[in-house]
């Protein structure tokens, strides 16, 4: 198991018979190819997208009021500065003046207001309302009881204030959603915004302008010549679709400049002397989710038994080849809120798993599958296809469950189809992962009222702890609240937690300006450094 995160950076020195020369001057020009192994859906709207791969494109095309740096701290972006009131109930943002959308129209506080009012609108079809329902008047506005939100106040063209009725610790770091151009979208009914042509041909303020999306092939962006923070060094940014198994070939043939690779490809890529490898623990975790709406999964002892019955250590050590950390709660170790105190490990104990299932009333049927009250412990597991490690994890899970008398029917599907089934609640169990924001507030995924509560997990104490945690500004107290919440989730197990992610990033050696000692956001600090990296000629 990987217990220590490390980073490897190669520095190229050009040695000649006349001495040593180091190319240090930034070079402009060239095409940066960013490999992605899953195709975006094409929803390039910062308040409507749900898949991380669309988010990669959005990060390059749009700017938020703030951005998060390599130390996971908020920094100015569209907002040049801000003030938090003494009582902690409001934040006033001051925008940079003269910033323009890609069509030449200046950004003002009205665009910021439009973006966040849309998230709160009664007809909003996205999933981010829960992040901002704490704003003063948001719930009344959402319910259609009023046509304005006092918690969003435009003070002048370049100043806007957000206010809450009670303290809300995550508010500042959540103000990083890309700002939308109200002059292009305000006339579209909010309920129809999801069908707008804009989503497939976006216009933001970011360092790159949108050019083309070819399904299953690529997304092409070009440098924004008028970017307010300075034109990017690279001319063209291409998000290149790459089959997961072909990643080493694309690196070998210089067809991608950066790509995240799987553990199985690490040895093959590590010997490429022109490739720099970065290994870092990310704010991610993987899991298998139960559909708690089904009677067979309603008993917590069944869920606990299935977790005891899955050899997650073998999954991490053998299938992931040590590039992972066995997970037992929904807070990655990279988060300041992570706590392993009193969190049970659920080691692989198939005998105990069988005993627990028997005690819960499950008995063997004629064909070897456990039964209870005319229910069979047989279910379908949805698995997004394309990743060897995910597929092998699913096969190991299937075998481990068969040893217990549990029949698992694997259904491998493309990512979008899997997501559609999950959204429609048409699943027994599914395998997936979460990429988390900087603030550990779990409300958007775990509160009983939110759309992303896919398992249908309803627990009053969980909701209470989540609500207390997001309203508490004292860091130590928040840590205590989240520690108790992790213990609760660890006990109730809406998910079988698999692993905290350890990411392997591979960059062509010609790429300069990367973070050579990356934290959870990686060597590109998310996608932020795409505006400043350059390609050595």
C-alpha positions in Angstrom: 0.0 0.0 0.0 1.2 3.5 -0.8 1.8 5.3 2.6 3.8 8.2 1.4 3.1 10.6 -1.5 6.0 11.5 -3.6 6.8 13.6 -6.6 9.4 13.1 -9.3 10.5 16.0 -11.5 13.2 15.8 -14.1 15.2 18.9 -15.1 16.6 18.9 -18.6 20.1 20.3 -18.9 21.5 20.8 -22.4 25.2 19.9 -22.2 27.5 20.8 -25.1 31.2 20.8 -25.6 31.1 24.5 -24.9 29.6 24.1 -21.4 26.1 23.9 -20.0 23.2 25.8 -21.3 19.8 25.9 -19.6 16.7 27.2 -21.5 15.0 29.4 -19.0 13.2 32.0 -21.1 9.5 31.4 -21.6 8.5 30.5 -25.1 5.1 31.4 -26.6 3.3 29.2 -29.1 2.5 25.5 -29.7 -0.3 23.1 -29.0 -0.8 21.5 -25.5 -2.6 18.2 -25.7 -4.3 17.2 -22.5 -5.3 13.6 -22.5 -8.6 12.5 -21.1 -9.7 8.8 -21.0 -13.5 9.6 -20.8 -15.3 11.7 -23.3 -17.1 14.9 -22.0 -20.9 15.0 -22.3 -20.7 18.5 -23.9 -22.4 20.4 -21.1 -20.0 23.3 -20.9 -22.0 25.4 -18.5 -20.4 26.0 -15.1 -23.7 25.9 -13.2 -25.3 22.9 -15.0 -22.5 20.4 -15.7 -22.3 17.3 -13.5 -19.3 15.4 -14.9 -15.7 16.2 -14.1 -14.6 15.9 -17.8 -16.9 18.8 -18.8 -15.5 20.6 -15.8 -12.0 20.4 -17.2 -13.1 22.4 -20.3 -15.1 24.8 -18.2 -12.0 25.5 -16.0 -10.2 26.8 -19.1 -13.1 28.8 -20.6 -14.6 30.5 -17.5 -13.4 32.4 -14.5 -15.0 32.5 -11.1 -14.8 35.3 -8.5 -12.0 33.4 -6.8 -9.7 30.4 -7.5 -8.1 27.9 -5.3 -4.3 27.8 -5.2 -1.9 24.9 -4.7 -2.1 25.3 -0.9 -5.9 25.0 -1.2 -6.5 28.6 -0.3 -8.8 31.1 -2.0 -7.1 33.7 -4.3 -8.4 36.6 -6.4 -9.7 35.9 -9.9 -12.5 38.0 -11.4 -12.7 39.6 -8.0 -9.6 41.6 -7.2 -10.4 41.6 -3.5 -13.1 41.0 -0.9 -14.1 41.8 2.6 -15.8 39.5 5.1 -18.0 41.4 7.6 -17.1 41.3 11.3 -20.1 39.1 12.1 -19.2 36.7 9.3 -22.6 37.0 7.6 -21.6 38.8 4.4 -18.8 38.9 1.8 -18.4 41.9 -0.4 -16.5 41.3 -3.7 -14.8 44.0 -5.8 -14.4 43.0 -9.4 -11.5 43.8 -11.7 -12.6 46.5 -14.1 -12.4 46.1 -17.8 -12.6 42.3 -17.9 -14.4 41.1 -21.0 -16.2 38.0 -22.1 -14.9 36.4 -25.3 -17.4 38.3 -27.4 -16.1 41.6 -26.2 -18.8 42.6 -23.7 -17.5 43.8 -20.3 -18.2 41.7 -17.1 -20.1 43.5 -14.4 -21.7 42.7 -11.1 -24.9 42.1 -13.0 -23.4 39.0 -14.6 -22.4 37.7 -11.2 -25.9 38.4 -9.9 -27.4 36.6 -12.8 -25.2 33.5 -12.3 -26.1 33.0 -8.7 -29.7 34.0 -9.0 -30.1 31.3 -11.7 -28.8 28.7 -9.3 -31.5 29.8 -6.8 -34.3 30.1 -9.4 -37.4 27.9 -8.9 -37.0 26.5 -12.4 -33.2 25.8 -12.1 -32.6 22.2 -13.3 -29.0 21.8 -11.9 -27.7 20.4 -8.7 -26.0 23.3 -7.0 -28.9 25.0 -5.2 -27.9 23.4 -1.9 -24.5 25.2 -1.9 -26.3 28.6 -1.8 -29.6 28.0 -0.1 -28.1 29.7 3.0 -28.1 33.1 1.3 -30.6 35.5 2.8 -34.0 35.0 1.0 -32.8 32.1 -1.1 -35.4 29.6 0.2 -38.3 32.0 -0.3 -37.1 32.8 -3.8 -36.7 29.1 -4.7 -40.3 28.5 -3.4 -41.6 31.3 -5.6 -42.7 33.4 -2.7 -40.6 36.4 -3.7 -38.9 37.7 -6.9 -35.7 38.9 -5.3 -33.0 37.7 -3.0 -31.8 40.2 -0.4 -28.7 38.0 0.1 -27.4 39.0 -3.4 -26.9 42.8 -3.6 -25.4 44.6 -6.5 -23.8 47.8 -5.0 -22.4 49.2 -8.3 -21.1 47.8 -11.6 -18.0 46.3 -9.9 -19.2 45.5 -6.4 -21.5 42.8 -5.2 -22.4 41.6 -1.7 -23.5 38.1 -0.6 -25.2 37.8 2.8 -26.5 34.9 4.9 -28.8 34.7 7.8 -26.3 32.6 9.8 -22.6 31.9 9.5 -21.7 29.6 6.6 -18.1 28.5 6.6 -17.8 27.3 3.0 -19.2 30.3 1.3 -16.0 32.0 0.2 -14.4 28.9 -1.4 -17.7 28.1 -3.2 -17.6 31.4 -5.1 -15.5 29.8 -7.8 -18.2 28.9 -10.3 -17.6 30.4 -13.7 -19.5 33.6 -14.3 -22.1 33.5 -17.1 -22.8 36.3 -19.6 -26.2 37.6 -18.7 -26.5 39.5 -22.0 -26.5 36.2 -23.8 -28.6 34.1 -21.4 -31.0 36.3 -19.4 -33.8 36.1 -22.0 -33.8 32.3 -21.9 -36.2 30.9 -19.4 -34.2 29.2 -16.6 -36.1 26.0 -17.0 -35.0 25.8 -20.6 -31.4 26.8 -20.0 -30.2 23.2 -20.1 -31.2 23.0 -23.8 -29.5 26.3 -24.8 -27.0 26.2 -27.7 -24.6 28.1 -25.4 -23.9 25.0 -23.4 -22.2 23.4 -26.4 -20.5 26.6 -27.6 -19.7 28.5 -24.4 -18.5 32.1 -24.0 -16.7 32.9 -20.8 -13.9 35.2 -19.6 -11.2 32.6 -19.2 -7.7 32.2 -20.7 -9.0 30.1 -23.6 -11.9 30.5 -26.0 -14.0 27.6 -27.2 -13.5 26.4 -30.8 -14.8 22.9 -31.3 -16.2 19.8 -29.6 -16.0 16.6 -31.6 -17.7 13.8 -29.6 -15.4 10.9 -28.8 -12.4 12.8 -30.2 -11.4 16.2 -28.8 -12.3 19.6 -27.5 -10.3 22.4 -29.1 -9.7 25.8 -27.4 -7.5 28.7 -28.4 -5.6 31.3 -26.4 -7.7 34.3 -25.4 -5.6 37.2 -26.8 -7.3 39.7 -24.5 -7.2 37.7 -21.3 -7.1 40.1 -18.3 -4.4 38.2 -16.6 -2.2 37.9 -19.7 -2.4 35.8 -22.8 -1.6 32.1 -22.2 1.8 31.0 -23.5 0.4 28.2 -25.6 -1.6 29.0 -28.7 -4.0 26.0 -28.7 -5.3 23.7 -25.9 -6.7 20.4 -27.0 -8.5 18.0 -24.6 -7.7 14.8 -26.5 -9.8 11.6 -26.0 -7.4 8.7 -25.4 -8.4 5.1 -24.8 -7.2 4.2 -21.3 -5.1 1.3 -22.6 -3.4 3.5 -25.2 -2.1 6.2 -22.8 1.5 5.0 -22.9 1.5 4.8 -26.7 0.2 8.4 -26.9 3.0 9.5 -24.5 5.6 7.6 -26.4 4.5 9.1 -29.7 4.3 12.6 -28.3 0.6 12.8 -29.0 -0.3 14.1 -25.5 1.6 16.5 -23.3 -0.2 15.5 -20.0 -2.4 12.6 -19.0 -3.3 10.8 -15.8 -2.2 7.2 -16.2 -3.4 4.0 -14.4 -1.1 2.1 -12.0 -0.6 -0.7 -14.6 1.0 1.7 -17.0 3.4 3.2 -14.4 6.3 0.9 -15.1 6.0 1.3 -18.9 5.9 5.1 -18.6 8.5 5.4 -15.9 11.2 4.3 -18.3 10.4 7.0 -20.8 13.3 9.4 -20.1 11.4 12.3 -21.8 8.4 12.0 -19.5 8.1 13.5 -16.0 5.9 11.6 -13.5 4.1 13.2 -10.6 2.4 11.1 -8.0 0.0 12.8 -5.5 -2.9 12.1 -3.2 -6.0 13.8 -4.6 -9.2 15.0 -3.0 -11.0 11.9 -4.4 -12.4 8.6 -3.3 -13.9 5.6 -5.0 -16.9 3.6 -3.8 -19.6 1.1 -4.6 -23.1 2.6 -3.7 -26.1 0.7 -2.5 -29.6 1.6 -3.5 -31.1 1.9 0.0 -34.6 2.2 -1.4 -34.5 -1.6 -1.9 -35.5 -3.8 1.0 -32.5 -6.2 0.7 -30.1 -3.3 1.4 -32.2 -1.7 4.2 -30.5 -3.7 6.9 -27.2 -2.1 7.9 -25.8 -5.5 8.9 -26.2 -6.7 5.3 -24.2 -3.7 4.1 -21.5 -4.2 6.8 -21.3 -7.9 5.9 -20.8 -7.1 2.2 -18.0 -4.7 3.1 -16.3 -7.3 5.4 -16.7 -9.8 2.5 -14.8 -7.7 -0.1 -11.0 -7.9 -0.1 -10.2 -4.3 -0.6 -6.6 -4.7 0.5 -6.0 -7.0 -2.5 -7.8 -4.4 -4.7 -5.4 -1.6 -3.6 -2.2 -3.6 -3.3 -2.5 -5.8 -6.4 -5.0 -4.3 -8.8 -4.0 -0.6 -8.0 -0.4 -1.8 -7.5 -0.2 0.2 -4.3 -1.3 3.5 -5.8 -4.2 4.0 -3.4 -5.2 4.0 0.2 -7.9 1.8 1.6 -10.9 4.0 2.4 -13.4 3.7 5.2 -15.1 7.1 5.2 -16.0 9.9 2.8 -13.1 12.3 3.7 -9.9 11.8 1.8 -6.7 11.9 3.8 -5.7 14.9 1.7 -8.5 16.9 3.4 -7.9 18.8 6.7 -11.2 17.3 8.0 -10.0 13.6 7.6 -10.2 11.6 10.8 -9.5 8.0 11.4 -10.3 8.1 15.1 -12.9 5.4 16.0 -13.5 4.7 12.3 -13.7 1.0 11.8 -11.4 -0.6 9.2 -13.6 -3.4 8.0 -10.8 -5.8 7.2 -11.4 -8.7 4.9 -13.2 -11.3 7.0 -15.4 -13.5 4.8 -16.2 -15.9 7.7 -17.5 -13.0 9.8 -19.5 -11.7 6.7 -21.2 -15.1 6.3 -22.0 -15.2 10.0 -23.6 -11.7 9.9 -25.7 -12.5 6.8 -26.9 -15.7 8.6 -27.8 -13.8 11.7 -29.7 -11.3 9.5 -31.9 -14.2 8.3 -30.3 -14.9 4.9 -30.2 -18.7 4.2 -28.8 -20.6 1.2 -31.3 -21.5 -1.6 -31.1 -24.5 -3.9 -28.8 -22.8 -6.4 -26.4 -21.4 -3.7 -27.7 -17.8 -3.7 -28.8 -16.5 -0.3 -32.6 -15.8 0.2 -34.8 -14.2 2.8 -38.6 -13.4 2.6 -38.8 -14.3 -1.1 -35.9 -12.0 -1.8 -32.6 -13.2 -3.4 -29.3 -11.6 -2.5 -28.7 -11.1 -6.2 -28.2 -7.7 -7.8 -26.7 -5.8 -10.7 -23.6 -3.7 -10.3 -23.2 -0.9 -12.8 -19.5 -0.2 -13.7 -18.3 2.6 -16.1 -16.2 0.8 -18.7 -12.8 1.9 -20.0 -10.7 1.4 -16.9 -8.9 -1.9 -16.5 -8.5 -1.3 -12.7 -12.3 -0.6 -12.3 -13.1 -3.7 -14.3 -10.8 -5.9 -12.3 -12.1 -4.4 -9.1 -15.6 -5.4 -10.2 -14.5 -9.0 -11.1 -12.9 -9.3 -7.7 -16.0 -8.0 -6.0 -18.1 -10.5 -8.0 -15.9 -13.4 -6.9 -15.7 -12.4 -3.3 -19.5 -12.0 -3.2 -20.0 -15.4 -4.8 -18.0 -16.9 -2.0 -20.6 -15.6 0.4 -23.6 -16.8 -1.6 -24.3 -13.4 -3.1 -24.7 -13.2 -6.9 -23.5 -10.1 -8.6 -24.3 -9.5 -12.3 -21.9 -7.0 -13.7 -23.1 -4.4 -16.2 -20.3 -2.5 -17.9 -21.5 0.7 -19.6 -20.1 3.9 -20.9 -19.8 6.6 -18.3 -22.7 8.8 -19.6 -25.1 5.8 -19.8 -24.1 4.8 -16.3 -24.7 8.3 -15.0 -28.1 8.4 -16.7 -29.1 5.2 -15.0 -28.0 6.6 -11.6 -29.8 9.8 -12.2 -33.0 7.9 -13.0 -32.4 5.7 -9.8 -32.5 2.7 -12.0 -29.8 0.7 -10.3 -29.1 -1.9 -7.6 -25.5 -0.9 -6.9 -23.0 1.1 -8.9 -19.2 1.8 -8.8 -18.1 5.4 -9.1 -15.9 8.1 -7.5 -16.2 11.6 -6.1 -13.8 14.5 -6.9 -14.3 16.9 -4.0 -14.0 20.6 -3.4 -11.5 22.2 -1.1 -13.9 22.8 1.8 -15.0 19.4 3.3 -18.7 20.4 3.6 -20.5 17.2 2.5 -23.9 18.8 2.1 -24.1 18.6 -1.7 -23.6 14.8 -1.7 -24.9 13.5 1.6 -27.7 15.7 2.9 -31.1 14.0 2.6 -32.5 16.8 0.4 -30.0 17.0 -2.4 -30.1 15.4 -5.9 -26.6 13.8 -5.6 -27.7 11.7 -2.6 -27.8 8.8 -5.0 -28.2 5.9 -2.4 -31.2 7.6 -0.8 -29.5 7.9 2.5 -31.8 9.6 5.1 -30.5 10.0 8.6 -31.5 12.8 10.9 -28.2 12.9 12.9 -26.2 13.0 9.6 -28.2 15.9 8.4 -27.8 17.7 11.7 -24.0 17.2 11.8 -23.7 18.4 8.2 -25.7 21.5 8.9 -23.8 22.2 12.1 -20.5 21.7 10.3 -21.2 24.2 7.6 -22.4 26.9 10.0 -19.4 26.6 12.3 -16.4 28.9 11.7 -14.1 27.5 14.4 -11.8 25.1 12.6 -11.3 22.8 15.6 -15.0 22.5 16.3 -15.7 21.8 12.6 -13.1 19.0 12.7 -14.9 17.5 15.7 -18.3 17.6 14.0 -16.9 16.1 10.8 -15.1 13.4 12.8 -18.4 12.4 14.4 -20.1 12.5 11.0 -17.4 10.2 9.5 -18.0 7.7 12.3 -21.7 7.7 11.5 -21.2 7.1 7.8 -18.6 4.5 8.6 -21.2 2.7 10.7 -24.2 3.1 8.4 -22.3 2.4 5.1 -24.5 3.9 2.3 -21.3 3.1 0.3 -18.7 0.4 0.4 -15.7 2.8 0.4 -12.9 1.5 -1.8 -9.9 3.7 -1.8 -8.7 7.3 -1.5 -7.2 8.2 -4.8 -3.5 8.5 -5.6 -3.1 10.1 -9.0 -0.3 9.5 -11.4 0.2 12.4 -13.8 2.6 12.0 -16.7 3.9 15.1 -18.6 6.0 15.4 -21.6 9.4 16.8 -20.6 9.0 19.7 -23.0 6.3 21.1 -20.7 7.6 23.9 -18.5 6.0 25.8 -15.6 4.5 22.9 -13.8 4.3 22.6 -10.0 7.1 20.1 -9.4 6.0 19.4 -5.9 2.3 19.0 -6.4 -0.3 18.9 -3.7 -3.9 17.5 -4.1 -4.5 19.7 -7.2 -1.6 18.2 -9.1 1.2 19.6 -11.2 -1.2 21.8 -13.2 -2.9 23.0 -10.0 -6.2 21.8 -11.4 -6.2 23.5 -14.8 -4.9 26.9 -13.6 -1.4 26.6 -14.8 -2.5 25.9 -18.4 -2.5 29.7 -18.7 1.1 30.0 -17.8 2.9 26.7 -18.8 5.0 26.8 -21.9 6.4 24.3 -24.4 10.1 24.0 -24.8 11.0 24.0 -28.5 
